[in-house]
Amino acid sequence: MNLSDQNVATFNLITFNMMMKKTLILALLLFAAHFGNAQEKKTNPEYDAELAKQYGADDYGMKMYVLVILKTGSNTTATKAQTDSAFAGHMANMNRLVKENKLIVAGPLSKNNQTYRGIFILNTKSIDEAKQMLATDPAYQAKLLDADLFNWYGSAALPAYLKTEGQLGKYKF
C-alpha cells in the first residue's frame, strides 16, 4: 500500500466515523422526540376551571402554603393561670383564622423528643405574612409556643374540607 492509498484509507475511516456520529446523534434525537411526545400531559376530564380559580390552583391542582411546626417555647416560668389564658386565646385565635380562611389545617402532635407540639397549614405562600398571623396568637406572644415555618406545596383543595369540618365533631374546643 502506497502513501496515497493510506491517505485515502484514513480519509475513508474519518468520514465513516463522522457519519456514524451523525447517525448516532440523529437516532438519539429521534428517540428523545418520540418518548418526549409519549409522555405528554394527559388532561383531566373532571377539571373545573372555575373551581380551580376559586381555590387558587395551578395546572396540577396544587398551590403554595406555609407549613408551621409549633414547638414548646422558651417561657418556662408562666403560671398555670397565665398558661390557661394564653392557650384559651390560642384556640380563639385559631377559630378566627379559620373563619378568615387563613388557617386551613391545625392539630396537635403526640409527645415526641423534638418538643414539637402541633402544626398549622396557613393559606398563604408568604413566610412574612405567616409570621404576622402567628404574631396574633397569645400562646406564641407569651413564648409558650415557638414555630418553624416552611413553604409547602400541597393540594389547592385543602380549604374545601373546612366546609364540612364543623359538622364532624360531636364536641367543640
Phi, psi and omega per residue, in radians:
M1 nan 2.226 -3.134
N2 -1.565 3.109 -3.080
L3 -1.078 -0.678 -3.137
S4 -1.133 -0.724 3.117
D5 -1.153 -0.641 3.099
Q6 -1.139 -0.716 3.131
N7 -1.112 -0.728 3.122
V8 -1.132 -0.738 3.133
A9 -1.118 -0.757 3.107
T10 -1.101 -0.773 3.119
F11 -1.051 -0.779 3.139
N12 -1.113 -0.687 3.135
L13 -1.158 -0.756 3.122
I14 -1.129 -0.772 3.128
T15 -1.077 -0.758 3.131
F16 -1.084 -0.771 3.132
N17 -1.090 -0.707 3.124
M18 -1.143 -0.712 3.123
M19 -1.142 -0.678 3.129
M20 -1.136 -0.721 3.121
K21 -1.104 -0.781 3.131
K22 -1.103 -0.719 3.130
T23 -1.122 -0.741 3.124
L24 -1.113 -0.781 3.117
I25 -1.089 -0.775 3.113
L26 -1.071 -0.750 3.131
A27 -1.097 -0.735 3.122
L28 -1.129 -0.720 3.106
L29 -1.111 -0.747 3.114
L30 -1.132 -0.687 3.111
F31 -1.089 -0.825 -3.136
A32 -1.117 -0.724 3.142
A33 -1.121 -0.735 -3.137
H34 -1.106 -0.865 -3.094
F35 -1.349 -0.415 3.014
G36 -1.125 -0.737 3.104
N37 -1.265 -0.519 -3.129
A38 -1.194 -0.388 -3.125
Q39 -1.827 0.552 3.087
E40 -1.043 2.664 3.116
K41 -1.184 2.324 3.101
K42 -1.613 2.247 -3.140
T43 -1.305 2.584 -3.122
N44 -1.538 2.041 -3.114
P45 -1.176 -0.297 -3.139
E46 -1.663 0.065 -3.074
Y47 -1.027 2.301 3.103
D48 -2.142 1.752 -3.047
A49 -1.037 -0.682 -3.135
E50 -1.136 -0.767 3.120
L51 -1.148 -0.724 3.108
A52 -1.053 -0.738 3.123
K53 -1.148 -0.732 -3.140
Q54 -1.004 -0.686 -3.114
Y55 -1.643 0.005 3.104
G56 1.274 0.532 -3.082
A57 -1.344 2.555 2.981
D58 -1.487 -2.973 -3.088
D59 -1.126 -0.239 -3.134
Y60 -1.840 0.119 -3.127
G61 1.348 0.361 -3.070
M62 -2.063 2.923 3.030
K63 -2.787 2.939 3.122
M64 -1.546 2.468 3.035
Y65 -2.282 3.132 2.928
V66 -2.035 2.158 3.060
L67 -1.605 2.204 3.132
V68 -1.985 2.183 3.004
I69 -1.813 1.952 3.116
L70 -1.438 2.439 3.129
K71 -2.426 2.884 -3.137
T72 -1.015 2.309 -3.121
G73 -1.468 -3.087 -3.050
S74 -1.492 -0.202 -3.112
N75 -1.362 1.896 3.129
T76 -1.963 0.123 -3.064
T77 -1.972 0.057 -3.134
A78 -1.148 2.481 3.077
T79 -1.306 2.939 3.105
K80 -1.087 -0.704 3.132
A81 -1.121 -0.719 3.110
Q82 -1.134 -0.751 3.134
T83 -1.123 -0.808 3.127
D84 -1.043 -0.762 3.141
S85 -1.123 -0.785 -3.124
A86 -1.105 -0.709 -3.119
F87 -1.331 -0.475 2.994
A88 -1.137 -0.723 3.073
G89 -1.151 -0.610 3.089
H90 -1.046 -0.809 -3.137
M91 -1.163 -0.727 3.119
A92 -1.121 -0.699 3.123
N93 -1.129 -0.716 3.095
M94 -1.079 -0.775 3.128
N95 -1.059 -0.692 3.108
R96 -1.108 -0.803 -3.131
L97 -1.104 -0.619 3.079
V98 -1.116 -0.822 -3.136
K99 -1.075 -0.523 3.118
E100 -1.515 0.070 -3.130
N101 1.073 0.537 3.113
K102 -1.767 -0.540 3.108
L103 -1.847 2.033 -3.036
I104 -1.704 -0.736 -3.134
V105 -2.385 2.423 3.069
A106 -2.628 2.554 3.061
G107 3.098 2.717 3.138
P108 -1.379 2.771 3.025
L109 -1.870 2.679 3.083
S110 -1.240 2.885 -3.141
K111 -0.957 2.464 -3.105
N112 -2.673 2.931 -3.098
N113 -1.358 -0.232 -3.086
Q114 -1.631 0.048 -3.060
T115 1.029 0.469 3.028
Y116 -1.287 2.380 -3.064
R117 -1.941 -0.570 -3.097
G118 -3.056 3.140 3.119
I119 -2.299 2.676 2.910
F120 -2.211 2.549 2.832
I121 -2.064 2.011 -3.071
L122 -1.725 2.428 -3.061
N123 -1.438 1.104 3.061
T124 -2.664 2.696 3.033
K125 -1.768 -0.020 -3.064
S126 -1.720 2.090 3.073
I127 -1.073 -0.698 -3.137
D128 -1.088 -0.756 3.101
E129 -1.133 -0.669 3.104
A130 -1.098 -0.687 3.100
K131 -1.103 -0.652 3.094
Q132 -1.134 -0.676 3.100
M133 -1.139 -0.756 3.124
L134 -1.098 -0.606 -3.107
A135 -1.101 -0.276 3.113
T136 -1.546 -0.025 -3.084
D137 -1.568 2.083 -3.113
P138 -1.042 -0.619 3.128
A139 -1.220 -0.599 3.071
Y140 -1.238 -0.755 3.119
Q141 -1.053 -0.672 -3.114
A142 -1.401 0.039 -3.125
K143 1.081 0.414 2.995
L144 -1.376 -0.432 3.049
L145 -2.190 2.575 2.973
D146 -2.194 3.022 -3.048
A147 -2.606 2.543 2.929
D148 -1.934 2.336 -3.070
L149 -2.062 2.430 -3.115
F150 -2.441 2.484 2.941
N151 -1.251 2.427 -3.095
W152 -2.413 2.343 -3.119
Y153 -1.802 1.950 -3.090
G154 -2.466 -3.105 -3.107
S155 -1.055 2.274 3.091
A156 -1.206 -0.206 -3.124
A157 -1.436 -0.056 -3.126
L158 -0.894 -0.780 -3.128
P159 -1.080 -0.342 -3.106
A160 -1.114 -0.505 -3.107
Y161 -1.221 -0.403 -3.129
L162 -1.069 -0.444 -3.124
K163 -1.164 -0.491 -3.121
T164 -1.931 -0.258 -3.056
E165 -0.948 -0.733 -3.111
G166 -1.149 -0.281 -3.112
Q167 -1.619 -0.109 -3.007
L168 -1.635 -0.529 -3.090
G169 -1.548 2.304 3.117
K170 -1.230 -0.549 -3.121
Y171 -2.105 2.680 3.084
K172 -1.881 2.672 3.078
F173 -1.342 nan nan
